[in-house]
Amino acid sequence: MSAHNEVRVYVRTRPTAQFAQELIEYLPDNQTVNVRLRKNSRKGVLSNQMSSWTFRLNGVLHNVSQEEVYQQVAHSVVLGALEGYNGTVMCFGQTGAGKTFTMTGATESYKQRGIIPRAIQEVFHEIDNRVDHTFSVHLSYLEIYNETFVDLLASVKGGQTKHCGTLAVVEEPEGGVSVKGLSLHPVHREEEALNLLFEGEMNKIIGEHALNKNSSRSHCIFTIHVESRSRTLSNATYVTSKLNLVDLAGSERLSKTGSEGQVQKEALYINRSLSFLEQAILALADRRREHVPFRQSKLTHALKDSLGGNCNTVLVANIYGEAAQIDETLSTLRFAARMKCVCTEPSVNKHIDPVLEVQRLQKEIQRLKQELSFHNTLANRAAVTYEDLSETQEAVVKSEVQRYLAGTLDEITIVSIRQIQAVFAQFKKAFQEQEQQLKEQKSQKCIVVENTQSTLSTSDAKEPVEEVEGENRLSVPASTKRQSVSPGRSKGKKVKESSGKNGQGSTGPGEQLTMMQRETEVLVPPSVAESKETAKDDAKKRCNTPPSKMEAFEVYKSERGCEINRILKENKSVLKERLAQLHNLTGIINSIKRDIDHMSSELQLCREQRQSQGQLVSADGEPVLDEAEVALLIKLREAKDQYRQNYEELLSTKAEVQYCRHLVDQCRIRLFTEFESWYNESFLLPDEILSILKDGGPIRPGLVPVDKALALVSNTEGDEQEHSEPTKLLADSPSATSFYNAYNRTVQRRAPHCTVSRRSSTGPDTNKLKSLAAVTQRGR
Ligand SMILES: Nc1ncnc2c1ncn2[C@@H]1O[C@H](COP(=O)(O)OP(=O)(O)OP(=O)(O)O)[C@@H](O)[C@H]1O
């Protein structure tokens, strides 16, 4: 099928003994029709002048069998539908001209069956022949009667309806149209489909008039919906198509049909909708027209994608070739000629099955990952992984970002895209937390300023402390926050102050904090001898199926990591103590502040009373205060002193809390990192790799990530191979060394368990490569 198609148009004549040969002439090319008409004959004026018209169509079907009509008109469209092209075959013409005969044929005679039953037969015949595809076929049968949609198969059980409610045309996202609420019936055999066709025929509305005893009073669209998938190709694409077989109602001259009542009303609807169809065809045929009035009638709207879409469209113009019908014949041929100018753009309706597409993409990702690993290995970046970060790695990234923001880390080393993403995520989180904190501080400051203005005199006003975020966190206004010193620098002084204040002597929290810091700094990696001993013990634990990380972590905390775990616990308990202290101080400060507020308002009251009673002034011009007022002023000053002292202590405690948090975080990261390495060493790394991590070597057992350790072994083996049997391995192409090395390493990294068994093999290197390839295949 070409990409740009003109609508194919055929003319078919209803057989008659009075065929008007003098008016209608079919040329021998079987494509040209000449029509001659005496001028003014319509007005009853006699004239010898003739008007003539020539119509060139795709074919003339005069005195031809139903089979020939099918072959010429519909055969290629039906085959196209099985390939995924939409197709439309439509019969147009005056009433009684043989449209229904062409489309459905005589339902009682097999030989006289029309296009629809023949199309059904061909569809199932082709399906049986095309064994490399699976097909599913559904049928629908729509009638448009007096501008109303009717489902001719609504009474048949087993239909599927996507939407309930009244039938209506809906525009599909891809540009096509469908009728919402129309039932679709799955069919598996020709017979099933014919049953439905005949059932629909029974439901059609038929009327009688002078020109046709069984005149269709409606437009009918019989649609075969086909879906096809390849059995041989396992790709996710499949094709669908719609084959619309349309039997239009015939145009009628009421004077000729003599219709009355209901039949007359129907004729008016029919003529109106056919005139809209003509308008749509006129617009479609005129390439300069941008707008085509499809929505003017139900018929044009329902046929939108059949007339001007991606469809193979064929029109059969049925004419009744008697002289009395020459006007209708002429107008039918004019319509046909216009229709021939309409172009469609047939294209296959390809779709992608989402489930299969996801599977295909997953395979593609896997393949790309393998390729990436090759390249990384070639570029000496074997340690880079593309898996999701583990919890420990996430924790490390978090700590790095925090240290970077605090200024204690100069750079964050970039390792992989995932790590970059994790770093950005942490920055975002930190930013959002800061923003939230600032907002809260701002709102609190506003409240505090209001309170302060009403209770304290401006000169003595001190920014108060408000409790936020539960009991363990304090928020101080931005101006005072700046005064807090970084934990590292302030710890000595603050520890002293805090121990003195709490009267805890030499074993006070200040000293505890110093001890704790010392212990953290002492956390150096264990000696090589120690590691060797513990590695031996740990090796005993190695078994075929490693325990879950949760279980292993519990064991680790009680054995190998008990020391760091103990320090972590101590740090946590000191942190808890400091938080409690902070909470206590906040309570005290807030209570003093309430007292200050209360005394300030009392003072204000005294002043107002004094002024209302007449102000007493001393010789120096100073106002004279009464006793109660003086006592209040003294108390207020004491309270403010107390406030300041506690506030300073609070700042110092807050700094300690921050420092304790920092230590707890450090211990926790250390514990996780040590555990991760211990786990790898104890359960994942094979014995031969552990033996490479020898005493005195640069690599300490227990802190080597599993992928690095495996790469290390493969390097060693690679060296051996290169020195012992280089020509054997790469006799054909010595320049492929890097490639094979990279390949080996990649396979080893992708399938570490298989690598272990491969290494114990003593077979020749070529066999090793083969077994590696097999491993890769299985991995896929
Ligand atoms: N090619 C033909 N060979 C034999 N009989 C025909 C042919 N064309 C039409 N007829 C007969 O003419 C009569 C009218 O045909 P048909 O009902 O198909 O017309 P129609 O165009 O569908 O009319 P309407 O628009 O009123 O429904 C029928 O009895 C039909 O059998």
The ligand as an SDF file (V2000), in Angstrom:
LIG
                    3D

 31 33  0  0  0  0  0  0  0  0999 V2000
  -26.6350   -6.1520   -8.9940 N   0  0  0  0  0  0  0  0  0  0  0  0
  -27.8430   -6.5970   -8.6650 C   0  0  0  0  0  0  0  0  0  0  0  0
  -28.2030   -7.8360   -9.0570 N   0  0  0  0  0  0  0  0  0  0  0  0
  -29.4030   -8.3090   -8.7070 C   0  0  0  0  0  0  0  0  0  0  0  0
  -30.3140   -7.6320   -7.9950 N   0  0  0  0  0  0  0  0  0  0  0  0
  -30.0240   -6.4060   -7.5800 C   0  0  0  0  0  0  0  0  0  0  0  0
  -28.7700   -5.8210   -7.8870 C   0  0  0  0  0  0  0  0  0  0  0  0
  -28.7480   -4.6020   -7.3550 N   0  0  0  0  0  0  0  0  0  0  0  0
  -29.9210   -4.4220   -6.7230 C   0  0  0  0  0  0  0  0  0  0  0  0
  -30.6860   -5.4830   -6.8520 N   0  0  0  0  0  0  0  0  0  0  0  0
  -32.0040   -5.6450   -6.2970 C   0  0  0  0  0  0  0  0  0  0  0  0
  -32.6160   -4.4020   -6.2370 O   0  0  0  0  0  0  0  0  0  0  0  0
  -33.4080   -4.2300   -5.0920 C   0  0  0  0  0  0  0  0  0  0  0  0
  -32.9740   -2.9920   -4.3160 C   0  0  0  0  0  0  0  0  0  0  0  0
  -31.6750   -3.1750   -3.9490 O   0  0  0  0  0  0  0  0  0  0  0  0
  -31.1230   -2.7060   -2.5770 P   0  0  0  0  0  0  0  0  0  0  0  0
  -32.1030   -2.9510   -1.5010 O   0  0  0  0  0  0  0  0  0  0  0  0
  -29.8110   -3.3110   -2.4140 O   0  0  0  0  0  0  0  0  0  0  0  0
  -31.0510   -1.1730   -2.8330 O   0  0  0  0  0  0  0  0  0  0  0  0
  -30.5330   -0.0810   -1.9130 P   0  0  0  0  0  0  0  0  0  0  0  0
  -29.6590    0.7950   -2.6720 O   0  0  0  0  0  0  0  0  0  0  0  0
  -29.9060   -0.6770   -0.7150 O   0  0  0  0  0  0  0  0  0  0  0  0
  -31.8060    0.6850   -1.4860 O   0  0  0  0  0  0  0  0  0  0  0  0
  -32.1370    1.5280   -0.1800 P   0  0  0  0  0  0  0  0  0  0  0  0
  -31.2480    2.6800   -0.1910 O   0  0  0  0  0  0  0  0  0  0  0  0
  -33.5320    1.9200   -0.3360 O   0  0  0  0  0  0  0  0  0  0  0  0
  -31.9230    0.6130    0.9480 O   0  0  0  0  0  0  0  0  0  0  0  0
  -33.2430   -5.4700   -4.3060 C   0  0  0  0  0  0  0  0  0  0  0  0
  -34.3500   -6.3010   -4.4910 O   0  0  0  0  0  0  0  0  0  0  0  0
  -32.0130   -6.1100   -4.8830 C   0  0  0  0  0  0  0  0  0  0  0  0
  -32.0660   -7.5110   -4.8200 O   0  0  0  0  0  0  0  0  0  0  0  0
  1  2  1  0
  2  3  1  0
  2  7  2  0
  3  4  2  0
  4  5  1  0
  5  6  2  0
  6  7  1  0
  6 10  1  0
  7  8  1  0
  8  9  2  0
  9 10  1  0
 10 11  1  0
 11 12  1  0
 11 30  1  0
 12 13  1  0
 13 14  1  0
 13 28  1  0
 14 15  1  0
 15 16  1  0
 16 17  2  0
 16 18  1  0
 16 19  1  0
 19 20  1  0
 20 21  2  0
 20 22  1  0
 20 23  1  0
 23 24  1  0
 24 25  2  0
 24 26  1  0
 24 27  1  0
 28 29  1  0
 28 30  1  0
 30 31  1  0
M  END
$$$$
